[in-house]
Amino acid sequence: MKKCITAIILSLLVSEVSFAVDNITWWGLVAFRQRHEVYKEYIDITASDSTLWGTLDFTDENSKTRLGYKFGVIVDVSEHIAGAITLRSGVGEVMWQDINSENTGLSPGLLEAYIDWKPPYGQALLGRFPQQGNAMWDIYAATLNIRWPLRQDNPTDGIFSDKMGALNGLKILVPVGPVTLRGIYHFDYVSGRKRTHEGTDNPPAKGPRLDQYTYLGGLSFDIAEVLPHSGRYSPGGFGIDVDFEVDFDYGSPHRTRRISDTDSDSTYADEELWGTTENIGVFFDRIRSGVDARFSYGYNWRKEIYKSRYWDYTASIEVYGFRLTGRYQYNSQVMQFGSYMGHTAIRNATHYYLNYTLWGLDIQPRYIKFDTEIAGKKATSTDRYELTTTVRF
């Protein structure tokens, strides 16, 4: 059924835009990954014997061969409006899927489908539109796309599309010189109903998935634009490009209490969300080398659930086509319910990536270390070794 729907979408898309072939942009990627993982689980603080807390319980090892792909098309209908659709492998929560005998995970799913409207002095994205990753959105999206541990944050492996590669709703951008103002109206769910009974004291009857939404306001400041020569310097003919950008978002999510047993993410009556990201990059043209650094912070408080903070540091250096990246993610979460009430969960991930493109193929060996502690006692740890190869077109 999903394959039929996908074929219909593509057929309609091709038929609708056949009159403007010159205004179509196709793009995509296919990636292959081999992974070996060592997972250790420790006895946690729910055990009755406190002397066992933090001691190793068992070790699991696994190897996985994984595949992922994305395929998109952007159609410029006119000077002011465009439409876009992006398909990806996996109709569930992640782009990467294990290769198995059934291969059901490789069926295409809809990642993005949106209208890009560009009137004078602004831009609006409507539908399921792309969203750049940062610590704020990662911490917000964890409860939507990471089902275990339930309603807890997990820095996963640093691939943003494994959490939230797109947002449902509306995004408005208004550039004012080097500053771009933005507003986002995001839905966790996109359908639902509520019936209010008049003349009675009965509470409103709510449908199985009442709409839940988040308002965010923010801005980005391209500091490089106010630097001399628009951030480009050529002392002695030695070209240097400088990029420096800061952004900030503050959100006001609105949610309802639990509606049904099947609606596991609707437990927050009140919430606060905000975050900031700083990017800086320097590239030396003559020696084809550069340095990039990024810092991102996210804060998310959910009433009677947790107070969570998330730091994400990334730095990369590129020399003659070789790119080395280091990344450190740290999540501090104070639990406010259940067996872990009053305790702090600490989750961190350390990443090392090396990229090099050889005859069009991007090759990336990776090592990632995950650790989780609860109340100062180790809960889980994972060592992940991967080799990823990617082709883009």
N, C-alpha and C positions, 0 to 999 in steps of 0.2 A: 504494500500500500504506500509506504513512504517513497519507494522508488518511482511509483506511478505519479505521485504528487510532484516529486522533483522534476520528472520528465515534462509534466504539464506546465510547471512554472517556467522551465527553460524554453519550451515551445512557444508559450505566450510571449515571453520576453523577446525572443528572436523575431516573432511575427510583428510585434509592436514597434520594434526599432529597426526593421529592415530598410526603412526609408532613409536612415541616417547612419549608414555604416561607418562613415568617416569620423563620427562622433562617439564611437564605442571604444572603451579601453578595457582590455582583458588582462587579467593577471592571476597568478597562482603560485603555489609552492607544494612540493612533495618532499617529505622527510622520512628517513629510515633511522631507527635507533636500536642499538643493542645495549641492554642494561643487566647489571648484576647488583644485587642488593643484599645487605646483611642487616637484619632487624633484630633488636634486642628489647625485651620487655622486662621491666623490673616490678617487684611487688610494691603496690601503691598504698596510700595512707588509709584506704578503706579496710585493709586487713586488720583483724582484731589484735594481732601480735605486732606491736609497734617496733620491736627489735628487728623485724624482717623488712621494714620499709626501706626501699632503695636497693635491696639486694636483687641480683639477677635471677629471674624466673625461668626464661627460656630464650633461645636464639633461633631465628628462622633465616634461611637463605633462599633466594629465588633468582632466576634468570628470566628475562623477558625480551622478546623481539617485538618491537612496536613500529607502527606506521601512522603517519598523519598527513593530511593534505588540506589545503584551502584552495578555493577557486572562486574568483569574483569577476563581476562586470560592472562598469560604470557607464551610464549613457547620458551624454550631455544633450538634453532636449532643446535647450535654448541658452542664451547668454546668462539667464538668471535661474535656471532650474535643471536639476539632474536627478536621476534615480540610480540606485545601486543595490545589488544583491550579492551576498557572499555565502557560499556553501562550504561546509567542512566535513571531514570524517567524524563520525560519532554524533549521534542524535541525543546523547545524554549530557554529561557534565564536562567532559574534557575532549580536546582534539586528538590526543594520542590514544590509540587503541591497540590492545594486544592482538597479534596475529594468531588466530586459532582455527579450528576445523570449520566453525560456522561462519566466521568473518562477518557476523552481524554488526559488529562495531564499526565497520568500514563503510556502512551505508551513509550516504550524504545527509546531513542535517542543515537546517537554515541557521546561519550565524548572524547575518545582518540583512536587513531589507529596509531601506529608508529613502526619504526624499531629501535632497540637498537644495534648499531654496536660498538664493543669494540676491536679495533686493539691494538697492543702493544703501550703503552705510551699515550693512549687517549680514548675518548668515543665520539660517535656522535649519536644524536637522530634525526630521520627524519620522518616527517609526522605531525600528530596532537599529540603532546607529552605533558606530565604533566608539570605543572609549579607551583612551590611553591609560595604562596602568600606573598606579602609584600606591603608596602605603595606605592612604585613606580608603580607596576603593577596594584594595585587597582585604582590609580588615572588615569592611562592610559586606563584601561578597562571600566571605568564608562561610557564613551561615546559610547562604543560598545554594552553594555548589559543593561544599565539603560536608558529606553526611556523617563522617566519623572522624574525630570525636564529635558527638552531637552538639551543635550550636557552640562550637569552639573554633578558635582560629588556628590555622595551620599554614606556615609560609610555603608549603609544597616545594616545587623545584624552581621557582623563579620565572616560570613561563606564565605570563599574565593571562593568556587565553585559556589556561586550565582553570581559571576561576571565573572571570567575567570579561569576556571579549567584546561585549556589547551591552548597551543599556536600552531599556524599553521606555519610550516617552518622547520628550521634546528637549532640545538643547538650542539655546540662542546665544550668538556671539556678536559683540559690537566692538569693533576696533576704534580706539581713541589714541592716535599716535602710537607710541611703543607699548601701550596698555590695551589689552583686550578684555572687556568685561564679558562675563558669561553667566547664564542661568540655566539650571537643569531641573526638569520635572521628571522624576523616574518612578516607574511602577515596579514593585516586587512581583505583583500579579496583575494581569490585565483584564480580568473579568470578575464579576461578583454582583451581589444584590443585597438589598436591605428592605424589609417591610416593617413599617411602623403602624401599630394598631391604635386607632383613635378612640378616645373615650374609655380607655382601660389603663390599668397599671401594668399590663404585660410588657416585658422588655421587647425591643425590636427583634424580629426574626431575621437572622443573617444567613446569606447563602454560603455554600461550601468554601468559596474563596472570595471573600470581600476584598475589594481593591485596597491595596496598601501602597502608599506613595511617599516620596521624599522630595522636598524642595531644597535646592542648593543654589547658593550664590557665590561667585568667585571671580578671580581675575588672574591674568598672566601678564607679566612685565618683561618684555624683551630688552634687557639692559644693553645688549650689543648694539641696538639701533641708535642709542644716544651716544655711543662712543665715536670718536673721530673716524672718518672713512667707513662708517657703518660696520665697525668691528673688524675691518681688514687693514692690516699694516704691511708695509713693504720696505722696511729699513734695508738699504743697500740692495734692493731687488730681491730680498729674502722674504717671500710672501708668507704672512701669518694670518690665519682666519681665527676669530674669537667668537664664541657663542656663549651667552650668559642669560639665563631665563629663570624667573621666579614665579611660582603660582600659588594660589591659596583658595580653598573652598570651605564654606561653612554650610552645614545641612540641618534641616529641621524635619526629620522623619515622623510620619504619623502611622500608627499601627493600631490594631484591635487586639483584644484578648483572644485566647484560644477559641476557635470556632468549632472545631471538630477534632477528633483524635487523629485524623489523617493530615491535618494541617499543622505540621510540626514547627513551622517558622513564624507563627502568629501569636507570640506570647508576650510581646512588648507593648506596654501601654504608653511608655514615654521613652525618648531616645535623644541622644546628642551625638553629632558627627561633625568632625572637621579635620583638615589636614593641609599640609604644605609640602612643596617640592622645589628644590633648587637644582638646576642643571648648569654645568659649565664645561666648555670644550675648547681646546686649542689645537689647531692643525698647522703643521709646517709643510708648505707645499713642496719645497725643493727636495726634502728628504723623505717625502711621503710618510710622515710620522705624526702622531697626535696623541693627546691625552684627554680623556673624558672623565668627569666625576658627577655623581648625583647623590643627593640626600633627600629622603622622603620620610614624613612623619604622619601618622594617622591616629586619631583618638575616637573611640566609640564607647559610649555609655548606654547600657540598656537596663531599664528599671527592673530590679529584682532578678536580673540575670548575671551581668558582669560589668566591670569597668576595664576596658582594654586599650592598651597603647602599643603602637607598632612603629619601629624604626627600621629603615631600609637604606643601607649604604652600598654604593656601587662605584667602582673605579676601573677604567680600562686604559691600556696603553697599546698603541699600534705602531709597528716599525716594519716598513717594507712589506706590508701585506699580512704580517703576523699580528694577531690581536689577542692580548691576554687580559682576562677580566676576572676581578675578584669581587665578591658580593657577600655582605653580612646582613642578616635579617634577625631582628630581636622583637619578640612579642611578650609583653607582660600583661597578665589578665587576672584580675581579682574576682573570684567567683562569689556569687550572692545567692546560690540555691543549692539544694541537694547535699550529698555527702561531702562535697568540697567547699561548702560555704565558709567564707572567711579566709580561705587559703589562696595563695597566689600561684598561678601556673605560668611558668617561663618556657617559651619555645624559641629556639634559635636555629638558624640554618647558615652554614658557611659554604660558599660556592667558589669553584675555580674552573674557568673555561679557557680553552685555547682555540682560536679560529684561524683557519687559513683556507683560501679558495684556490683550488687546483683544477685547471682546465674547466672552469665553470661550476665545479662541485664544492660547496662549502663543507668543510670537515671540522668537527668540533668534539674533541675529547673533553669529558667533564668529570669532576669529582664533587660530591655534595655530602655534607655531614649535617644531620638533624639531631637535635637533643631536646627532650622535654623533661622539665622538673615540676613537681607539685609539692608545695610546702617545703622546699629546699631538698627534697629527695628525688633522685632520678626516677623517671617513669618509663621513658622509651628512648632509644637511640637508633639511628639508621646511618649506614655508610652506603652510598650509592655511587657506582662506577658506570659511566656511559660513554658510548661513542655514537654521535649523531652526524648524519650526512644529509644535506639539504640542497635541493635545486630550486631556483626561483625563475619564473618566467612572466 
